Amino acid sequence: MSHQIQQAFYDWLKNLEYQNIRGLLLITEKTWQQLKIDWQNIYPESTISLSYNTEKSNQNNRKSLSADLSAASLFEQQLLLGNEYQIYIHNASSQFDVNLFAALCGGIKGGGCLFLILPNQLNNWLHQYVNLINNHLKTKQLIHFLQPIEVSPVLKRILKFNLTNPAVSIICPVTLKFYSGLVLLDSENNTSKNNSAANANICQNKNNSKNYQEQEKAIEKIIRVATGHSKRPLVLTASRGRGKSAALGIASNVLCNKASFKIIVTAPNVQNLNSYFKHLDKTLFQQSTKDKKYNCNNGSSVQFIPIDRIIQNQPEANLLLIDEAAAFPVNQLTQIIAHYNRIIFSSTTDGYEGNGKGFELRFQKILLKKFPQARFTSIARPIRWSVNDKLENACFNALLLNSTNGTQQVKLNNLSELKFDIIDKAELTSNESYLSQVFSLLINAHYQTRPADLESILTNPKLTVAVLFKQKEVVAVALLNQEGNLTSETINQLNHSSVRLKGELIPQSIICNLGYSKAGTYRYLRIMRIATLPYLQSFGIGSLLLKNIQDYAHLQQIDFLGASFACDSKILNFWLKNHYSIYRIGSRKDSSTGLFTCDVLMTINAKLKSFLPKLLTDFEASLIYNLNHQFITLENKIVYEIIRQQFEYNSLYLNSHTRNELKAFSNHQRSFTQINWLLKELLLTCLSNKDQNTLESTPQVDWLFLIDCLLFYKTEETLSRIYQLTGKKQKLKRLKDLTTQLLNFSLSSEL
């Protein structure tokens, strides 16, 4: 390795450290291969971490380049959360993992740098970058040279938005020299900025007390949760590098120093808590050798326990700390708040942490319902680096993680003002406004949107973006994925469970779970995401978008429209009202929401109208059977909506004789155990009756009571708690009254 590169690299790092900012070093794969042998001589190996992709064909084989470099598998992205790095090498030469890159942007500490190894296609472009640094080229010209190069469009965006970042440096693949961006010139007016002036502008005292004011307030609030009124949990959110985990550690010191105090802390992985444990007072705590438990002489303790063990064993604690909370399934967090009330939920909500926006969009509503006096706070000012650091903002802008939908609200007087359009990838790539609006809608309205979705939107040939807009403002968006039309060989493999196909959810679901091989030959359009501006929801805009998508599917000769989603009664009701039919409920709950997944279909090709009814017949029979088995925790309102809107139940057992038996039950002449199976038949027949008088005359709560009693077989204790009954007598009285009411609705001569 040349002396020039080594010395320039040292000087660059010293400059980054002096200014407490992070650097981005760009180097191509070819150059990296030339220099990597001597890499361990550049910087202490203990500070270097590596995420190194080999060829595409071997992309799951992540390993270090040498024993001196610690490997960081892409499969273990969550391990990055809560940790910080001095130098991190990310190889994007063959495949760019945008989710990992987004996480890394918050993991590099001030004075450190992120190596980004680029594809060799960028060799000439990177050489042109030297001209930008030397003020022989303007930013717009360099962006123009970048456009035709065939590399990931998201990687192009990362490069584009970092062009004016003064902390970007390169190793030129032509000259093999190191060029520091800290001497960047003003690319637009061509005026020079010397090093001393740049340093004066961006240098900041690391120990400035302003950096810690928000963190100190957060620490006070954490302590208040533990020592103040109960049932007031705290949600602490911030972007990475703001000192959330450190605040938890400092607050733990205060609490455990004052009195005998038991703190339980959890995270997706114990390594996520490195920063937390780092801030525990080592003079106060002694670590147990058996487990991650720290004991004090005054009887206080801090212990890490995995969240599943907390849920299972419910250990006692004065305070429960949950770090990286958004990475946990919502159903696990829901179980936690059922037992504990002094809790701190600390998390990042930048769209890359496990469940993305699920924590914000769903769990916080659940938390407020359980604890109306829950508190919320955030930390905006970075602690891990200077406020003048440009890397985070440039990368967030490139990945649209902080984009918003316009500066003014769209005024809509009538739905006829909205226009439907399919936006092609070329327009999305060239029109920053459209792309920003689309992705902002998705990331703020859907809990599973992550940076990788941006890559898919711009590159996946099977993915289509459909929008409703007024003038130039996007009001609603849907992502449509083309599926099906599979070969006989692929269908056979699916039948034998010998392959799992990415991007073929609907045909794979029907073939593997329901056994209909013919489904693989049909053409589907799956609505992967659908989102409307929050302030314009509940005005029929989503339904209008679905209607336009239906028309588009006809033109594209699609056989079926479909969707798969985490199912609650409100979401399901939206799809059912738009004439979609639910044909399957997944056997496991979705990790992001804690809800069962539901698959729905709509027939587009009239020649195939007999196929969907076959699926529905099987589904309806299996649903009723499994309500007190695998679907025992399914929301009763979901069952109510499915039976009410979709079932066409014609009982074989309700006739004049059984009608008299039901009357006898109402008149106290038959026991519940003698008649319960007939009550079930009566319930299904009446609830699936599309007569509005029958449905509206009985309050929904009564239908839910009957569903819980006759379909879920809930215990008397559970029914009494839910419906405020005093016991068995009240339950039977309510059943008998409702039986009389439903019998009066039954007008068929068969009854």
C-alpha positions, 0 to 999 in steps of 0.5 A: 500500500502506498505511503500517500494513501496511508498518510492521507487516510490517517490525516483524514481520520484525525480530521473526522475525529477533530470535528466529531463527524463520520466519513464515507470512503468510496473505493471500487472492488478492483482497487479494494482487491489491490489494497486489502492485503495490507489493510490490517496495517492501516488501522487497529484491527479491533476497531474494524467490522466487515460486511463482505458480499462475495459473488451473487451465486454465493451471497449467503456465504458471509465471511471475513477477509482475514482472521483480523476482520470480524464478520457481520452477517447480513442475516444478523442485521439486528445485531447492529442495533445498539452497537457502534463502530469506528470503521465498518466495511460494507461491500456493495460490489455485487449486491447492495443491501440497502436495509443493512446500509440504513442501519449502518448509517446510525452505527458509525460513531463520530470520528469513524468512517464507513467504507463503501466498496463499489462495483467496478462499473463505477471505476471511471465515474469515481475517477471523475469524482477527483475532478469534482474534488479538484474543482474541475467538475460541477456536481450536476455534471457528475450526476449526469455521468452517473445516470447511464451506469448499470448499478443499483438505482438506490446505490446511485441515490446514495452517491448522488446525495453524498456528492456535496458531503464534505466528509466523503473521500475516495481512493481513485481507481486510476491513480491509486491516490487518496482524495479527501472531500474535506477540501471540496469546493463549492460546486455551484459557484466554483469558489474555494473553501480552504481547510481552515475555513471548513474546520471553523464552520463545522468544528464543535466541542464534543462536550457541549452541554447542549448535546446532552440536554434532551438526554438528561430530560429523558433520564429524568422521565425514566426515573419518574416511571420507576418512582412515580405513579404506576401505570404510566409507561414511557415510550422513548423514540429517536433516530440512532446515535441519540443516546437512548440506550445510554440514557437507560444505563445512566437512569439504572445507575441512579435507581439502583444507587438509591435503594434496593431496586430490581431492573429487568432489561431486554432486547432482541439480542443481548449484543444490542445492549452493549451501549446500555451495559457500557454505561452501568457504573462498574463501581456500583455493580458486580457482574454475575458469571452465570448470566447477564446479571449485575448485582449491587451491595444494597440488594439492587440488580440489573438483569438481561432476560430474553423477552420470551422468558419474561412472557413465560415466567413473568419475573418480578421487577420494579422496572422493565426496560425494553430496548430496540422495542420496534424489533419485537412482534407487537403481540409480544409487547401486548403480552408484556403490558398485560402483566407489567405497568412500569415499563420503558419502551426505547426504540428507533423508528426510522423504518429499518428496525425489525418491524419498521413502523409497526411499533408506531402505527399499531402498538402505541394505540394498544398501549394508550388503550391499556394505559391512557396516561402513558408518556411519550418523549424523543431525543432529536440532537445527536450525541454519537456525532456532531450536529454538523455531521452530513452522513445521516441526513444525506443517506436519509434523503437518499433512502427517503426515510424522512420524506413528507407528502407536500407542504400543504394539505390537498383540498378535495371537494369530490372524488371525481377530481382524482385521476388514476395513473400507473407510474413507470420506473423511468418516471419514478427515477427521474421525478424526485417529487413523485418518488418522494410522495409515493414512498412517504405515503408507504412508509408513514401508512404501512408498518412493514415498509423498509428501505429495501422496498425503495429498491424494489419499486425502482428495479423489480420488473414485476412490481407496478405503482398505481396512484390516485392524484390531484394535479401533481399531488399523490393522494393514494398509492398501491404496489401491485405485484404480478404473480402466477403463470407458473410452469408445470415443473415449478407447480410440481415442485410446489406440490412436493414442498421442494421449493419456496418461491419469492414474489409468488405468494398467492399461487404458492399459498393456494397450491401448498396450503389448499392443494389446487395445482391448477391455481399455478397456471392463472395470472394474478395481480397482488396488491402488496401495499395500499395507502391513502393520505391520513387526513383523507382516509374514510372518504372512499379514496381507497375503494376508488383506487381498488376500482381503478385497479380492477379496471386496469387488471381487466385490460392486462388480462389478469385472472384474479386480484388478490391481497394478503394482510395482517387481519383486524376487523377494520381492515378485513371489512374494507376488503370485504366491502370492496367485493374481495373474498377471504379464502385463507387465514394463516396458521401463524400470527404476523410477527409485526402486528401479532395478528393472523394473516388473511388472503383475499381474492377477486375474480377478474376473468369471468371464465374462471368464476367457478374456481373461487367458490371452491376455495370459499367452500373449503375455507368456511368449513375449516374456519368454523371447525378451527375457531376453538383450535388454532384460531382460538385467539382470532378476534371475534369481530373478524368472525362476525364480518366473515360470516355476515358478509361472505357466508351463504350458510344453508343448514341441513338440520333446521326444520320444524322439529328442531325449531320446536326443540329450540323453542323448548330451550327458550322455555326452559324445557331443554338444557344448553348441552342438549341444544347447543349444536342447534344453536350453532346452526341457528346462529350461522343461518341467521348471521349469514342471512343478507336481510338487513332487518335481521342483522340490524335488529340484533346489536353487534354485541349480541352477535359477538356474545353468540360467536364467543359462546357457540363457536369459540366455546369460551368458558363461563368465566371468560364470558362473564368477564367480557360481557359483565355477567354474574354467572351461568344463570345470566349467560343462559338467560341471555342465550334463551332471549336471543334464541327467541329473537333469532327464531322470530327472524327465521321465516323459511318454511323449513324452520 
